[in-house]
Amino acid sequence: MNSQESKSAAAASYDYENDPRWADYWGNVLIPPNMAARPDVVNHFKRKFYQRFIDPELVVEPISTSSTSQTTRPSTSNPSNQTRQQTSESTTRASGTYVSPASLRWDRQTIQFSLNAWVFVVAVLAVFPLSPQNLSNRAYRLSLTGTACSSLYSLYSLYGKPRAWNLQAVQVWFQTVLGTKDFIYFIYCLTFVTSQLSLKFALIPILCRAIEIVAKFLRRNFGRSSLYRKYFEELCVWVESNAATISMLSSQAEIGIGFLLIVSLVSWQRNIIQTFMYWQLLKLMYHAPVTASYHQSMWAQIGRIVNPLVASYAPFLSTPISTIQRWWLR
């Protein structure tokens, strides 16, 4: 058995169902449902997944064009079916709008798009200055709840549930999801939705997350739609090309919220537990790979501004600041 044959055997025997990355990869493959049901197509994309994530040296042959054309060629045995298909195609061409079959499936991406589109609308309503106070407060909590549900669903679809409901299995599962963006946003939303303090400023990261997910879904699934090209394409392209700017804005808002919570400790709405939990979350954001680069950059900028001021006007604060930094960097 040569090297490629052994690699092919390893790819065929790999346990894809227990690898959470496979579910995410397969969910992002946009092919018609009739092709997604074919075993040879599924096996081809499994090998592509194996090549990308496990063994880059594996050679993956392209799907046979003959089998694909046989699957997609319309049947000529039934004239009525052919007539209906031609009528459908002419209607689609006349309308000038193309809707991908993948966009109509209620898969993980479609559910996430629906949830986050709803969250975006509700969050905009919450921060709109002319909204009535009761409506604004309700929209504020609904947007946080919607993002928490979206994050929890994403965690479940990607990582499943613990293999067993005992302490060791739960700890292993928890360590797997601890540094993920979905887990961070889930805890972020819980921190504010359970609090009496209503910080509309806290919706900035929620809006940033929602608009990124919505723009990504629209570009992938409705790129040929005339409605999309007319009204949404420019905005979606801007969002995707400025993803780093949006993430930086989100990190700035998250750090700013931490200082707002410290200031709130001197008001009647103070919540010591919430403030402590949120700063623990900020510490996680500082160390988690998905958010570390943006948070570390922001804290470095803050340090360049604050440290000279402390050294010049309040040198007695150097010792407590050094103690806090040691705890922060642990």
C-alpha positions, 0 to 999 in steps of 0.5 A: 500500500503506497502513501496515498492509499494509506492516507485515503484509508485513514480519511475513510475511517476518520470519525467525522460525526464526532468532530464538531468542525465537520458539522460546521464545514458541511453546513457551509457547503452550498450545493442543491439538496439532491446532490447533498443526499448522494453518498459520493458527494458527501464522501468527496467533501469529507475527503476535502475536509480531511485534507484541509484540517487533518492531512494537507498531503491527501490528494482529493480527486474532483467529482466526476462531471458525468455523474453530476450531469446525470443527476442534474439533467432533467428527465425527458420521459415525462413531457409534463415535467419538462413543460413545468420545468421550462415554465419555472425557468422562464418565470425565474428569468423573467423576474430577474431574481435568483434564489439558491436552493441552499438558502431555503433550507433551515440549516444552521446558517439559516437559523442563525441568520433569522435569529440575528436579523431579528436581534438587529432590528430589535436592538436598533429599536432599543437604541432609537432615541424616539422609542418609548421608554417601556418599548426601549427597555423591552427591546433591550432585554429581547435583543440580549436574550436573542443573542444568548439563544443564538450563541447557545444554539451555535455552541450546541450545533458545533460542539454538541453536549457533554458525552456524559452528565458527570463532572469529568465529562462536563469539565472536558466539554467546558474547556472545549467551548471556554475560549469560543466567541459564542460562549463569550457572547452567551456569558456577556448577554447573561451578565446584562439580561439578568441585571436591573441596570440598563446599559444601552451602550452594551448593545454595540457588540450585539449589533456588531455581531448581528450585522456581521452574521446577516451580511455574511449570510446574504452574500453567500446565499443571495448574491445573484438576487437583483433585490440584494444587488440593488439594496444590500450588496454595497453594505454587505461588501463594506461589512465584510471588508471592514470586519477588523474595524467592526471587531475593534469597535466591539472591543472598545465598547466592551472595555468601555462598559467595564469602566462604566460598571465601575462608575455605577458602583457609586450610584444606587443602581450598583451591582458588585457581583455583576461588575466582578463577573464582567471584569472576569469576562473581560479578562477572558476576552483578553486571553481568548484567541478569538478576541485577544488581538483586539483587546490586547491592542486596546489595553496597550493604547490605554496603557500608553495614555494612563501610565505617564499620567500615573507616573507624573501625578499619582505615583502612589497608584503604581503599586496597586496597578502593578498588582492588578496587572499581575492578576490580569495577566495570569 
